[in-house]
Amino acid sequence: MNMNEKVILRQIIDQCDDSLRDVFLRRMDVAVRLTKLDDEGAAIFDEPRIDEVLRHVTYGLSPELNIRANSLWTSLMRMTRGRQYRHVITHVPELQLTHEKDLVDTDGVRDGIVLCPTEMARDVASALGMEVSPCYSIASTLESLLADKGDYGALIVNSFYDTDWLYTLIFRQPLYINSFIPLPDGRMLVLFSKKLFSDTSNSIISVAFAIKMDQQGHLSQTLATLAEAQMNLEYFRVKTQDIDDDDQQKINIVFAEFTGSLTSVASRTAFLQLERELPFFRVIGYRASY
């Protein structure tokens, strides 16, 4: 291949990019216009329509190109819906996300009664300088907090990476991680409550969400939604959890932490999209980086 042919082929690719850009902008614009006709974006996520589009654009393609086209249009449709959800966030001021009913502003000064297991009470009281009410176990600490017998719960873990079991305990409960506090011996004190505090020093958002393991690229699409909201991944774990009392049904839950703002338009847009589209999504914490 000579240089002239390379130049011509690159020019063709440039023309394709220009055409794709124009079609991309047109698609985004039409999607927003469609959302304006909808009631708070209730019909943005339409799985039968998504399946129909994917069948149409991949029809007749080779197996390799079928996979690539599926990934491309899945991403394109997800981004288009993100644009629609952003319109909803910015034009429906009364809209409240699930976690926002528990969100309170704070200046960083907190008081109240802290519940914790008896064997941790001395270390918790020393670290927090707050009134501590001992409980006989971790389970009773959570139960007492849920019953409003205290303002906070506190547990001590060996390290930040020893928190999977704690996330597993709280992700389906109306509880939120408020702080990770390093102790002198290297362990971590985890403070949590029924409130989500919007402190100006907070920068770590904790979330839990379900993924469809049988759906190609489902995890990567979810992470891309958060990344496009300018949230950077700090921590990531996948756990298989029971979703019923008889242990017959299980689901894969991701516990992840991101740096970002809980209240920005971009973050709220991503949370709205994931709340409406995933089998399960919940913000489970907002705290300062330690």
N, C-alpha and C positions, 0 to 999 in steps of 0.2 A: 504494500500500500504506500503510494507516494504522499508527499506532504500536502499537495493540492486536494487529494481525496480526503485526507484527515480533516482539513479545514472545512471542506464542504459538509462532511458528516457532523462535525461539531456545530456548524451553523444550523443544520437540521435539528439537532438536539436543542439548541438555543431557541429555535422557533417553537419546538414542542413545549419547552418550559414556559415560553410566553403565552402559548395557548392554554396550558394547564393553569397558569396563574390567573388568566382572565376567567376561565370556567370556575376556578376555585372561588374567586371573589363573587362571581354571579351566584354560585350555589349558596354561599354564606348569606348574601343579601336576600335571596328568595326565602331562605329558611327563616330569617328574622321576620320577614313580612308574613310568613305563614303563622309564626308564633303570635303575632299581634291579633290574629283571628281566634286564638285559642284562649281558654280560661286558665290563666296562671301556668301555661305550659303543660297542662295535664296529659296531652296526647303526644308529647315530644318523643317519648320512648315507645316505639311500636315494633315489637319483635317480628310479627308476621311481615311487615313492610321491609324490615332489615333483611330477612331471609329472602324475600322476593327480589330485592336489589342484588344481593350476592349471587343468587342463581342466574340472574340476567347477565351480569357483567363477567361471570366466569364460564358461561355456557360455551362449549366448543373449544376451550383452551386446553393446551397440553397440561399434564399433571403438574409440571414445574410452574408454569405460568398461572395455573389455576390457584395454587397456594399463594403466589405473590400478589395476584389480583385480589384475592380474598383478604389478604392482610392490608393492602392499600386501601380498598374501599371500606373495610371495617374501621380503619383509622380515620378515613375521611368522614364517614358518617358519625363517628364518635366526636370528632372535632366540630362538625356541623351542629350536633346536638349541644355541645358545650357552648357554642355561640348562642344558641336559642336559650339555654338555661341562664346565660349571662344577661340576656335581655329581660328574663323574668326577674332575676335578682335586682336589677337596676330600675325596673319599672313597676314592681309590686312591693311597695315599702312595707306592707303589713305581713309579708311572708316571713315565717319563722321556721328555721331549721330545727330538727329534733332536739339537739343539744342546747339551743339558744334559750329555751325556757329555764335552763339551770344556770345560765351565764350571769355572773355578777361582776361589777367593777370593784377593784380593790387597789389600795395604795401600798400593798405589801404587808400591812400590819394586820395580823389575824389573832383572835383570841377565842376561847371556848374550851370545852372539855375534850380531851383526846382519849379515845378508847384504844387499848392495846392488850396483847396477852401479858399475863402477870410476869413471866420471866423476862419480858422486854421493858417493863415499866420504868425501872431506874434509868436505863440508857435513854429512853424516850423523853422522860422528864428532864434529864440533864441536857439533852440536845435541843429541846424546844423551849424550855422554860415556861411550860404551860401546865395547867392542871391535868393530871392523868387519872383515868378510871380503869383499873385493871380488869381484864376478862380472863376466863379460864382457858380459852383456846383461840386460835385464829378464826375458826368458824363462829364462835360466840362474839368475837370482835365485830365481824361483818354483820351478824344478825342484830347486834345491839345498835350499830350505826344505822342500819336500815329502819330500825324501830325508833329512831330519834332519841336514843338514850345518851347521845353525845354529839359533838359537832364535827369531829374528825376521827378517823381511824389511823393507826400507825403500825407498821410492821418493819422489822429489820431483816434485810437480806444480805447474803454474803458479798454480792457485788451487783452492779447494774445488769449483768448478764444472767443473773439468777432470779429473773423476774417473770419468766414464762408462766410459772404456776400461779403467780398473783394475777396476771392478766387473765388467765383462764378462770379464776374465781370471780372477777368483777365485770367481764366484758358484757354479760347479759344482765347485769344489775345496774340500778340508777346511781352508779358511783363513778368518781373521776379521780385520776391521779393529779395531785396538786403540787407535790414537791418530791425531789430526790435530794437527801441531805447526807453528805459524806460524814462518817463518824471517825474519830481519831484512830480506831483500830483497823480502818480500811473498809469496814462494812458500810451499807447504805441504809438510811432510814427512809421509808416510803410513807408519805403523808397523803391521805385521800379523804374524800368527803362526798356529800350529795350535791355539792356545788362545783361549778366550773369557773375558776377565777380568771378574769381578764386583766392581768397585771402587765404594766408596760415593760417589765423585765422578762416576761415569758417569751420563749421562742421555740419551744419543743411541743409539737402536737402529736399526741398518741391516738392511733385509730385501730379499730378491729374491723375486718371485713371478710366476707365469704367469697371464695373463688370457685368457678366451675372448671374442675380439672378436665372434664371431657370436651371443653370448648377451646378450640385452637386460639392461643394468644390472649386468653381472657385475663390472666395476671398481668401481662405486659401492657395491655390496654388500660387496666386500672391504674397501674403505676404511672403510665404516661399522662393520664388525666390529672394526677396530683403533681407531676413534674411540670406540666404546662401551667399550673397555678403557682409556679415558682416555689415549690416545696422540695427540699432536698432530702433524700433518704438517709437516715442515720442508723436505723435498726430495723431488722426484718427477721421474722420467724413464721413458719407455717406449722399449725397444730391441727390434728384431727379431733374434732369435738362431737359429743353426742348432741342431738337436737331434740330428743324426746326422752321421756322418763324410763323407757324400757331398754335403752341402749341399742335399739335396732336400727336407728337412722343416724348417720354420721355426716359431718360436713367439714371441709377444710377451711380453717379460719387463719387469716394472716394477722399477726400483731406487728405493727410498724410504727416507727417514730420518724417525724420529719421536722426539719427547721422551717419555720414560716410563720405567717400571721394568721391567727384564727378568724379574724374579723375582716380581712380584706375582701374586696369584691371577687378577686380571682379565687381565693380559698373558698368563700361561700358558694361560688358557682360550682367548683369541683365537688364540694360536699353535697350540694343539691343533686347534682348529676348522679353521684354514687348512691345516695339515699334512694333515689327513684329507680335505679337500674340494677343494683346488685341484690342478691338474695338476702344479704345482711350487710349493713354498714353502720358503724357508730363511732363517734369521737369519744375516747375514753380518758383523755387527759390533756392538760395544757400547763406547762411549767417552764421555769427558767432552766437554762443549761447549767450544770453544776461544774 
